[in-house]
Amino acid sequence: TATCLKSTYSVADAVFLIDNQRYIRKDSSLSNNLAKINQMIAEPFYGILCAGEEKKPKYIGAKLLDAGDIMQTIVGWTVIGYGNSQIPLLRFPGERSRDFIKKGTETQKAIQAMDAAISELSLNCKPEDARRALFLLSAPSREMNVDMVKELGDYMRNLTPLATIRNGDYPRQRGLLDVSIILSELSDVEKIRGYYTKSASLIPVMKRRQAETVVKIQEIEESAKDIPSLL
């Protein structure tokens, strides 16, 4: 594992780290777990990859997140996360007079979705170790507002104080507010460091075993030197 990670890191612009163990559910069968794991791994990428490719005006956000933003964000060790909050499908006429209350409520739901995305990162890490970050807010256009995006930006800034942050909005599905995030250029990843440390400690053991194997093979060949061959 350590060799594969080191080799990939040396040639790739960025490496997305995904720990399958974080997605396993103990109450599910193996086949259901595998299907769910694949779904949960792919889910955060959907909005981020689609937002910049939309052609219909109603699905194009006020702040477009495109491929350029993604390419300028992902560098080195990278993780991705996704979280959502349910919002009402229908609004009653009387609610229009309480817009200021509604905005506060929906902003809180956006923060909750970002919290969920952080807790469901593809690999456990410290957000403050990120040097680059990105978040995408996706919700019905009527549910999004400037204050909501600003609050999310401020919240992300508190989580990643050293990061350059990019963001966008994606007016899309009804009844759901979701946030996708990418944390990149991580300065420290405990699990990677653990793999490297463990691998380094195993190298002398592996070399010794290899040398012992060579000696044993030579001993076998020496024992067989006086036996005639059929070839």
N, C-alpha and C positions, 0 to 999 in steps of 0.2 A: 504494500500500500504506500509506504513512504517513498519507494523508488518511483512508482507511477506518479505520485503527487509532485515530486521534485522535477521529474522529467517534463510533465505537462506544464508546470509553472514556468519552466525555463523557456518554453517556446510559445506559450499562449499569452494573449493580451490580458485575459482575465480567466479565472477559474471559479465557477459557481460550486460552492460546497453544499452538499445535501446529505444529511444524515437520515437514512431510512428509518432508523430506530425511533426517531422523534414522531413518526407517523403511524407506528404500529398500535393497534387497538387490541387489548388483551381479550375482549369479548367477541372477537371476530375470527372466522376461519382463515387459514393461510391464503386461500384464493381470494376471499373478500378483502383481506388485508393488502394483498398485492395490487388489486384493482383500485382500492382506496388510496394507497400510497402513490400510485401513478397519477391519479386524479389530483391529489393534493400537491404533488410536485409541479404539475403543469398549470394549475389554477392561477398562481400569481403572475405567470408570464402572459396570460391571455390579454388582459386589458392593456398592459404596458406595450405589447407588440402591436395591438390593434389600433390604439388611440391615434397614432400618427399616420395610419393608412386609411382612415375613414374618408369617404367621398361625399356622403350626404351631409349637407350643412347642419342639420339638427343634431348630428352626432359629433360635431367638431367643437371642442371646448374653447373657452375664452383664452386659455393658456395651453397651447398645443404642445404635447410631449411627443417628440419624433425620434427617429433613429439617431440623429445627431446628438441629442441629449443623452441617449442611452450609451452611445459610443464614448462620449466624454465623461461618463460616470463610471463605467466598469473598468477597473484596473486591478490586477493582482487578485488576492483572495476576496471573494464576493459571496454574499448571502442574499436571499430573497425571502420576503414574507407577505402574507395576505390576511386581512381581517375584514369583517363586515358587521353591519348593524341593520336590523329590520326597521323599515319606516312605513307609515300607512300608505296603502294604495290609493285611498280616496281622501279628499279634503272637503269638509263641509263648509258652506258659505260663511257661517259664523266665525270660522277660524281666521278669516282674512283680517279681522279687526285685532287679532292677537299676534300679528307678524313678529313683533319684537320678542315675544315669548317663544314662538316657534323657532326663530333663528337661533336662540340660545339653546334650545333643546336639540336641534339638528346638529349644531356645532359640537355639543357634548357627545352626540352619537358618533360623529366623525372622529373625535378624540378616542372614543372607546374602540372604534374600528382600527385606529392606528395602534392602540395598545395591544389589540388582538394580533395584529400583524407582527409586532415586535415579539410577542410571546410565542408566535408560531414561525419564527425564522427557521430557514432550512437547516441551520446549524447553530448550536448554542454559542453565543459570542457576546462581547461587550460592545454595545452601540458606540460608546465613546472612543473606541479604537478605530472607527471608520474615518477616513479622510475624504471620502466622497459619498454622497447619499442622494437618493431620488425617491419621490413619492408621487403616486397618481391617485387622485380622488375621482371616484366614479359613482354617479347617482343621477336621478332625474334632474334635468336642468332647473326646475322650479325649486328643488331642495338645496341647490348649491348657491353660495353667495361669496362675496369678497371676504367678509369677516371669517367665514369658515376656513377658507384657504389660508388666510393669514394666521389664524389660530393653529392650524396644522403645521404651518411653517415654523412658528415660534416653538411649538411643542417638539418638532423634529430638531430644531436648533438646540434645545435643552438636552435632548438625548445624544446628539452628535455635535458637540461644541467645536470640534476641530475640522468638521467636514464642509466641503463645498456642496451646497444643496440645490438640486434642481427639482422642479415640480410641474405638474400639469393637471388639468381636469378633463373628464371624459363623460359627457352627458349620455347616459345609456339606459339601463334597465329600470323598470318601475319596482317599487317596494323594497329596494335594497340599496344601501349605501356602503360602498366598500373602498378600502385603501390598500394599494399594493406598494411595497417599499423595496428598495435595493440599498444595501450597505456595502460599500466597496473600498478597495485599498486599505484593508484591515491591517493594522500594524502588528497585531498579535492575535493568534488563534490557538487557544489552548489545546484543542484536539490535534491540530497539525503538529504543534510543538511536541505533543506526547508521542505521536507516530515517529517523528524524527529521532527523539531521544531513545525510544525503545529500539528502533532499528539500529541506531549507532551502537547500542550496548550488545545487540545480537550479532553484529558483524564478526567480532573475534571468535565467538562460539561457532558461527557457521564456517569460518575459515579453518578452525581446528577440526571440525567434523569432516570437512572436505579433505583435509590432509590425511586424517585417519582412514577415510574411505580409499584414498589413493594407495596408501600403504597396504591395506588389506587386499586390494585388487592385485597389487604387485606380488604379494605373498602367494595368492592363489595361482597366478601365472607362473611363479617360480616353482610351485609344487607340480605343475603340469608340464614342465619343459621337456621331460624325458618321455612323455606319452606321444606316440606317433599320431599324426593328423590324417584324416580321410580326405582332406582337400589338397 
